[in-house]
Amino acid sequence: MSSNNLDQLYRRVIMDHYKTPRNKGTLDTNSVNIEMNNPTCGDRILLTLQVEDGIVKDAKFDGEGCSISMASASMMTQAVKGQPVENALKLSHIFSDMMLGKEYDDSIDLGDIEALQGVSQFPARIKCATLAWKAMEKGVQSEEKS
């Protein structure tokens, strides 16, 4: 597949998650709420996580922002639901490395998340892509401490 076709495919995946976000909303019971924003561009997210016995049982997000931040939040909630906290944090570190253009563990299938790989070429947009992931890290770490 040519680079141009791959870019178009990735754009379609990002726009699909933006226009039809997965796990949009909030959780009511036994959840931790994390609010974060990116003041440089106005992205805002409320992430709610249900963590039980070291497993991310459910994850939802609400907020507003650019297509990259909202698509990333959609992809992140899909990726971490049902995962042990340890795996969710590992995915977050892999994603962070990918955004920073560093080598990362590519033995793990990232699924739709790979569509965001091109964001690393636009330093101003990296914070957009990582906002939901940073919120998830903060949420699971605060849940582990309680």
C-alpha positions in Angstrom: 0.0 0.0 0.0 1.4 3.4 -1.0 2.2 6.0 1.6 -0.5 8.2 0.3 -3.2 5.5 0.5 -2.1 4.6 4.0 -2.4 8.3 5.0 -5.9 8.4 3.6 -6.8 5.2 5.4 -5.5 6.6 8.7 -7.4 9.9 8.1 -10.6 7.9 7.6 -10.0 5.9 10.8 -9.4 9.1 12.8 -12.5 10.8 11.3 -14.6 7.7 12.0 -13.7 7.8 15.7 -14.3 11.6 15.8 -17.7 11.5 14.1 -18.8 8.3 15.7 -16.9 8.1 19.0 -16.9 4.9 21.0 -17.6 5.0 24.7 -18.8 8.6 24.7 -20.6 9.5 28.0 -20.0 9.1 31.7 -20.1 6.3 34.2 -22.2 6.7 37.3 -21.3 3.9 39.7 -17.9 3.1 41.3 -16.0 5.3 38.9 -13.1 7.7 39.1 -13.5 11.0 37.3 -10.5 12.8 35.7 -10.9 16.2 34.1 -8.0 17.5 32.0 -7.6 20.1 29.4 -5.1 21.4 26.9 -5.1 25.2 27.3 -3.1 25.8 24.2 -5.9 24.6 21.9 -9.0 24.3 24.1 -9.3 20.5 24.2 -11.2 19.4 27.3 -11.9 15.9 28.5 -13.8 14.2 31.4 -12.7 10.6 31.6 -14.5 8.2 33.9 -13.0 4.8 34.7 -14.4 1.9 36.6 -11.4 0.0 38.0 -12.0 -3.2 40.0 -9.5 -5.8 41.2 -6.8 -4.2 39.0 -8.8 -4.4 35.8 -10.2 -1.4 33.9 -13.8 -2.7 33.7 -15.2 0.3 31.8 -14.1 3.6 30.4 -16.0 6.5 29.0 -15.2 10.0 28.0 -16.9 13.3 27.4 -15.6 16.6 26.3 -14.8 18.7 23.4 -11.9 19.4 21.2 -10.2 18.8 17.9 -10.7 15.6 15.8 -7.3 14.2 17.0 -8.1 14.6 20.7 -11.6 13.2 20.5 -10.6 10.3 18.2 -7.7 9.5 20.5 -10.0 9.4 23.5 -12.3 7.1 21.6 -9.5 4.7 20.6 -8.0 4.8 24.1 -11.2 3.8 25.9 -11.6 0.9 23.4 -8.1 -0.2 24.0 -8.1 -0.2 27.8 -11.5 -1.6 28.6 -11.2 -5.0 30.1 -7.4 -4.7 30.4 -5.4 -5.1 33.6 -4.2 -1.7 34.8 -0.6 -2.8 34.1 -1.5 -3.4 30.4 -3.4 -0.1 30.1 -0.3 1.7 31.5 2.0 -0.2 29.1 -0.3 0.8 26.2 -0.1 4.4 27.3 3.7 4.3 27.4 3.9 2.7 23.9 1.5 5.4 22.7 3.6 8.2 24.2 6.8 6.8 22.6 5.0 6.5 19.3 3.9 10.2 19.6 7.4 11.3 20.4 8.8 9.4 17.4 10.7 7.0 19.6 11.1 3.3 19.0 8.3 1.4 20.7 7.2 -2.2 21.3 5.5 -3.0 18.0 4.8 -6.6 19.0 1.5 -5.4 20.5 -1.3 -4.9 18.0 -2.4 -1.3 18.5 -5.4 -1.6 16.1 -6.9 1.8 15.2 -4.4 3.6 17.5 -1.8 3.2 14.8 -3.8 5.7 12.7 -2.5 8.4 15.1 1.1 7.6 14.3 1.3 10.5 11.8 0.6 13.0 14.6 4.2 12.7 15.7 5.1 14.8 12.7 3.2 17.7 14.1 4.6 18.6 17.5 1.8 21.1 18.3 -0.8 18.3 18.0 1.0 15.7 20.2 -0.7 17.2 23.3 -4.1 16.8 21.6 -3.4 13.1 20.9 -2.0 12.3 24.4 -4.6 14.2 26.5 -6.9 11.2 27.1 -4.0 8.9 27.7 -2.6 11.2 30.4 -6.0 11.3 32.0 -6.2 7.5 32.0 -2.8 7.3 33.6 -3.8 9.8 36.3 -7.0 7.9 36.9 -5.6 4.4 37.3 -2.8 5.7 39.4 -5.2 7.5 41.7 -7.4 4.5 41.9 -4.4 2.3 42.8 -3.5 4.6 45.7 -7.1 4.4 47.2 
